[in-house]
Amino acid sequence: MPEPETPNVSAPATPGTPGAPLFNSLRVDSLSYDRKSMPRCNRCLPLESWASSPHTCFIELPKPDVSLTRKLGAEFVGTFILIFGATAAPIVNQKYNGAETLIGNAACAGLAVMIVILSTGHISGAHLNPSLTIAFAMLRHFPWAHVPAYILAQVSASICASFALKAVFHPFLSGGVTVPSVSSPQAFFIEFLITFNLLFVVTAVATDTRAVGELAGIAVGATVMLNILVAGPSSGGSMNPVRTLGPAVAAGNYERIWIYLVAPTAGAVTGAAVYTAVKLKEEDGEMPRQVRSFRR
């Protein structure tokens, strides 16, 4: 008489059979498992806990290695686009009897900043502004060794863009020169305040791990537009030494230019320092993201 078959208790039940689970134990609920418990790797994506090795790299992500030459090239082109757009708007406004209006001038500058950050931020950080570069270096967000090269790229791009505008719109370049219509102390204070606002926002979206970095271009462009709407009729809303320096060189108009060299730098350092002082500290043992201006 044959012996009755004994069920193999060691073999798991097949999913879908009576009494078996609908899914096997390899299923991972992406909405419920704790991502913080996963192993971290600086160069690769982690595998789930059911993988053969808990720290196996299956997709290598190479670290960005951007040479200083490429960074300076991107910074030059980005600053050229910014100065060309931000300066062309008031020149067109002068040539065509107010066709752009103040809103148009502000929109041109804000849009120029936004598109440059979105297109070159991952290469050079999209500083576009010597005051920003100096402020970030003072707060250890940027190496001092690169500061002279960045400023040289920004200044040369501004001058090139200004002479290009002079060739296109001559003799209406004077409309693009930022000259204050108020007293020097008032113009200084206005430029200080609007650059403070700008660098407070820039420092938030560029250096804080909790800020929404993907919206950095929109946030900074909107801040530039807001500042020009407020300060445009009085000081010109420069916020940037090269925004004033390039058109001044091309037009030969250096009236009270010291305001636009000193006030934005002082406001930038103060705005960046204030946000650094008030931002939240790192919690839960999370390692802070490496700060590279707008690079993600």
C-alpha positions in Angstrom: 0.0 0.0 0.0 1.6 3.3 -1.0 2.3 5.8 1.7 0.3 9.1 1.5 2.1 12.1 0.2 3.1 14.5 2.9 2.9 18.2 1.9 6.2 20.0 1.6 6.0 22.6 4.3 9.2 24.2 3.3 8.1 25.2 -0.2 6.2 28.5 -0.3 2.7 28.6 -1.7 2.4 29.9 -5.2 0.7 33.3 -5.5 -2.8 33.0 -6.9 -3.5 29.5 -5.5 -6.1 28.9 -2.7 -4.8 30.0 0.6 -1.8 31.8 -0.9 -1.1 35.5 -0.8 -2.1 37.5 -3.9 1.5 38.8 -4.2 4.7 37.2 -3.1 7.0 38.6 -0.4 9.1 40.4 -3.0 6.6 43.1 -3.5 7.7 46.5 -2.3 5.1 49.2 -1.6 6.7 52.4 -2.8 4.4 54.5 -0.8 5.0 52.9 2.6 8.6 51.8 2.9 11.0 54.0 4.7 13.4 55.6 2.2 15.6 57.0 4.9 16.5 53.5 6.0 18.0 52.7 2.6 21.7 52.7 2.2 23.2 55.8 0.7 25.8 56.0 -2.0 27.4 59.1 -3.4 27.8 57.7 -6.9 24.9 55.4 -7.5 21.3 54.6 -6.9 20.5 52.3 -3.9 18.7 48.9 -4.4 15.7 47.9 -2.4 16.1 45.7 0.6 15.3 42.5 -1.3 18.2 42.8 -3.6 21.0 40.3 -3.5 23.4 42.9 -2.1 22.2 45.8 0.1 24.7 48.3 -1.4 25.0 47.3 -5.0 25.3 49.9 -7.7 23.3 49.0 -10.8 23.3 52.4 -12.5 26.5 54.4 -12.2 26.0 58.2 -12.1 29.3 59.9 -12.8 30.1 62.9 -10.7 30.0 66.2 -12.6 33.5 67.3 -13.6 33.1 70.7 -15.2 36.4 72.4 -16.0 36.9 76.1 -15.0 37.2 76.9 -18.7 33.7 75.6 -19.4 32.3 77.4 -16.3 33.8 80.7 -17.5 32.4 80.1 -21.0 28.9 79.5 -19.6 29.3 82.5 -17.3 30.3 84.7 -20.2 27.4 83.7 -22.5 24.9 83.9 -19.6 26.0 87.4 -18.6 26.0 88.5 -22.3 22.4 87.3 -22.7 21.3 89.0 -19.4 22.9 92.4 -20.2 21.7 92.3 -23.8 18.1 91.6 -22.7 18.0 93.8 -19.7 19.6 96.8 -21.5 17.8 96.4 -24.8 14.4 96.9 -23.2 15.0 100.5 -22.0 16.8 101.3 -25.2 13.8 100.2 -27.3 11.6 102.1 -24.8 13.5 105.2 -25.6 13.7 104.7 -29.3 10.0 103.9 -29.8 8.5 106.4 -27.3 7.7 104.2 -24.4 6.7 101.1 -26.3 8.1 98.7 -23.6 6.9 100.6 -20.5 8.2 99.9 -17.0 6.5 96.5 -16.9 8.2 95.5 -20.2 11.6 96.6 -18.9 11.1 94.5 -15.7 9.8 91.5 -17.6 12.7 91.5 -20.0 15.3 91.5 -17.2 13.4 88.9 -15.2 12.9 86.6 -18.1 16.6 86.9 -19.1 17.7 85.9 -15.6 15.3 83.0 -15.6 16.3 81.5 -18.9 20.0 81.9 -18.2 19.7 80.1 -14.8 17.7 77.3 -16.3 20.1 76.9 -19.2 23.6 77.4 -17.7 23.0 77.0 -13.9 24.1 73.4 -14.0 27.4 74.4 -15.6 28.7 77.6 -14.0 26.1 78.3 -11.3 24.8 81.2 -13.2 26.2 84.0 -11.0 25.9 86.7 -13.7 26.8 89.2 -11.0 30.1 90.1 -9.4 28.3 91.1 -6.2 26.8 87.6 -6.0 30.1 86.0 -6.6 31.8 88.0 -3.9 29.0 87.4 -1.4 29.0 83.6 -2.0 32.8 83.6 -1.6 32.7 85.5 1.7 30.1 82.9 3.0 32.2 80.0 1.8 29.7 78.9 -0.9 32.2 79.6 -3.7 36.0 79.3 -3.8 37.9 82.6 -3.7 40.4 81.2 -6.2 37.7 81.4 -8.9 36.4 84.9 -8.1 38.8 86.9 -10.3 38.1 84.7 -13.3 34.4 84.9 -12.8 34.4 88.7 -12.4 36.5 89.0 -15.5 34.1 86.9 -17.5 31.1 88.9 -16.3 32.7 92.3 -16.9 33.9 91.4 -20.4 30.5 89.9 -21.3 28.8 93.1 -20.2 31.0 95.3 -22.3 30.7 93.0 -25.3 26.9 93.0 -25.0 26.8 96.8 -24.6 28.9 97.5 -27.7 26.7 95.0 -29.6 23.6 97.1 -28.5 25.4 100.3 -29.5 26.0 98.9 -33.0 22.4 97.9 -33.3 20.6 100.8 -31.7 23.0 103.8 -32.1 22.4 106.6 -31.1 19.9 105.4 -28.5 22.3 103.6 -26.1 21.9 106.2 -23.4 18.5 104.8 -22.6 20.1 101.6 -21.3 22.5 103.4 -18.9 21.4 103.3 -15.2 21.5 106.9 -13.9 19.6 107.7 -10.7 16.8 110.3 -10.9 17.0 110.8 -7.1 19.7 111.9 -4.7 22.8 109.8 -4.2 21.9 108.7 -0.7 18.5 107.6 -1.8 19.8 105.8 -4.9 22.4 104.0 -2.7 19.8 102.9 -0.2 17.4 101.7 -2.9 20.1 99.7 -4.7 21.2 98.3 -1.3 17.7 97.1 -0.5 16.8 95.6 -3.8 20.1 93.7 -4.0 19.5 92.5 -0.4 16.1 91.1 -1.5 17.7 89.5 -4.5 20.5 87.8 -2.6 18.2 86.6 0.2 16.2 84.7 -2.4 19.2 83.5 -4.4 20.9 82.2 -1.2 17.7 80.4 -0.3 17.1 78.5 -3.6 20.8 77.9 -4.3 22.2 76.8 -0.9 19.4 75.5 1.2 18.6 71.8 0.8 15.0 72.4 1.8 14.3 75.0 -0.8 12.7 73.9 -4.1 15.8 74.1 -6.3 14.0 73.2 -9.5 12.1 76.5 -9.3 15.2 78.6 -8.7 15.1 80.3 -12.1 11.5 81.3 -11.6 12.0 82.6 -8.1 15.1 84.7 -9.0 13.6 86.0 -12.2 10.4 87.1 -10.4 12.5 88.8 -7.7 14.4 90.8 -10.4 11.2 91.8 -12.0 9.7 92.9 -8.7 12.7 94.9 -7.8 12.8 96.7 -11.1 9.1 97.5 -10.8 9.8 99.1 -7.5 13.2 100.8 -8.1 13.3 101.3 -11.9 12.0 104.9 -12.1 14.3 106.1 -9.3 17.6 104.2 -9.5 17.2 102.1 -12.6 17.0 98.8 -10.6 20.5 97.6 -11.5 21.3 95.2 -8.6 24.4 94.3 -10.6 27.6 96.2 -11.1 28.1 94.9 -14.6 24.5 95.8 -15.6 25.7 99.4 -15.1 29.4 99.2 -16.0 29.0 97.8 -19.5 26.5 100.3 -20.8 28.4 103.1 -19.1 31.6 102.2 -20.9 29.8 101.9 -24.3 28.0 105.2 -23.8 30.8 107.0 -22.1 28.5 108.0 -19.2 29.9 107.4 -15.7 27.6 109.6 -13.7 27.5 108.4 -10.1 28.7 105.0 -11.2 30.2 104.4 -7.7 26.7 103.8 -6.4 26.2 100.8 -8.6 29.5 99.3 -7.7 29.3 99.7 -3.9 25.6 99.4 -3.0 24.8 96.1 -4.8 27.9 94.5 -3.3 27.1 95.6 0.2 23.4 94.6 -0.2 24.4 91.2 -1.7 26.7 90.3 1.2 24.1 91.4 3.7 21.3 89.5 2.1 23.2 86.3 1.7 24.5 86.6 5.3 21.0 87.2 6.7 19.5 84.1 5.0 22.5 82.0 6.1 21.8 83.1 9.7 18.0 82.4 9.7 17.8 79.2 7.6 16.9 75.9 9.3 19.7 73.6 10.5 20.2 70.1 9.2 18.1 67.5 11.0 17.7 63.7 11.2 21.3 63.1 10.3 20.8 64.0 6.7 23.9 65.1 4.9 23.5 68.5 3.3 23.6 68.8 -0.5 26.8 70.1 -1.9 26.4 73.8 -2.6 27.2 74.9 -6.2 25.0 77.9 -6.7 22.2 76.8 -9.0 23.8 73.5 -9.9 21.7 70.4 -8.9 
